[in-house]
């Protein structure tokens, strides 16, 4: 769990869109901390391709967990700079 959590955070710090697919997979992780880190990282990428998967999670349309984290990431994608 710690490795997945740290990896998601590091990928967000890099802000490299090549990590998007791997991070989207982690949005469905069994560990809440990993889901949170992945959602944060996806928001950091600010890649518009993330909107659809995040919206599906935020609206409860997928079996993924982490609705609040997905909502936060969507907000940051929509309003860059609004949250530190």
N, C-alpha and C positions, 0 to 999 in steps of 0.2 A: 504494500500500500504506500509506504513512504517513497519508494522509488517512483511509482506512477505519479504521486502528488508532486514531488520535486521536478520530475520531468515536464509535467504540464506547466508548472510555473516557469521553468527555464525556457520552454518554447514560447510562452507569452512574452517573456522578457526580450527574446530575440526578434519578435514581431515579424516573423518570416511566414508568409502565407503558404509556403510548402507544407507547413505543419497542420494546416486546417483539417484535413481528413482524419488524421490521427487524433486530433483534439476532439473532433465531433464524436468519434468512437468512444472516447473517455467520458463524454457527457452521460453515457449510460453505464458507467462503472458501478460496481456494487458498493463501493465506499463513498459516503457523502463528501468527505474531504477531497477526494480525487475529482468528483463531479464538480465541486465548487472551483477547484483550481483550473479545471478544463474550461469551465464557463468563463472564468476571469480571463484566461489565456485567449480564448476565442474572441472575447471583447477587445482585448489588446491588439489583435491582428487587424481589426477594423476592415475585415474583408466582407464585401456585400454578399458573397456566396454563403456566408454563415447565417444570414437572416432567415432563410426558409427552415433549416433544421432547428434553429433556436426557437422560432415561432411555433413550430410543431410541438416542441417540448413545453414551451411556456403555456400553450393552450391545451395541454394534456392530450394531444392527438397521437402520441407515440408511447411505447412502453417505457421510455427513458424516465429516469427520476431527475429531480433537480429543477423543478419549475421556477423557484425563486431565483436561482443562479442564472437560468436562461433568460428570465425577465430582465435581470440586471445587465447582462451582456447585451441584450437587445437595446436597452436604453443607452448604453455607452456607444453602440454602433450608430444609433439614430442621432444622438446628441454628443458628438465627440467633445471632450474637454469639460463636460458637465459634471463629471465625478472624477476627482483626483486621480 
